[in-house]
Amino acid sequence: MAHLILGESAYRSLGVDVVTFVPAGDPWQKSERVVTTAGHRVAMVRAAVSGVEYFEVDDRETKRTGPSFTIDTLESFPGDDDLWLVLGADAAGGIRSWHRADEVLARARLAVAMRPGEVRTEVEESVGATIKWLDMTETSISGTEIRRRAGEGESVRFLVPDPVWRYIEAERIYG
């Protein structure tokens, strides 16, 4: 839900025609963890954004082999595309650890939403680039919590969009 709320905030604040959700193929910063397969992640994002005419899903990262680096994805768009990279403050605060971070910041403008526990000035100092702060309703629902609950057999209904809940239940992804 937080990703959808963030997407809505970006759409309303940035004056863009479309918000593109790009599921990671092989997230290199999560290499020590088990992650949901790319196919399931793409299917859930497609289910989540269905019916929102200004949301789309781009699965280009899941079609590449090897680790997913944001700079590779950004460079795969036409050079004259005006790109925004929309992030939560927690992700933005760690952007300097990303592969070719300076190039990421040169290729796309940053739009960032505050996250619980983050401090705006600390995020700005960490990023070291101009940030467009998004006005987003805070939510404490996290993917980690959803995966934990579903894995323990608890309901995640109403914590995710209904089509995503139905997909998780039907595919038994986390249980």
Buried (B, 14 or more C-beta within 10 A) or exposed (E): BBBBBBBBBBBBBBEBEEBBBBBBBBBBBEEEEEEBEBEBBBBBBBBBBEEBEBBBBBBBBBEBEEBBBBBBBBEEBEEEEEEBBBBBBBBBBBBBEBBBBEBBBEBBBBBBBBBEEBEEEEBBEBBEBEBEBBEBEEBEBBEEEBBEBBEEEEEBEEBBBEBBBEBBBEBEBBE
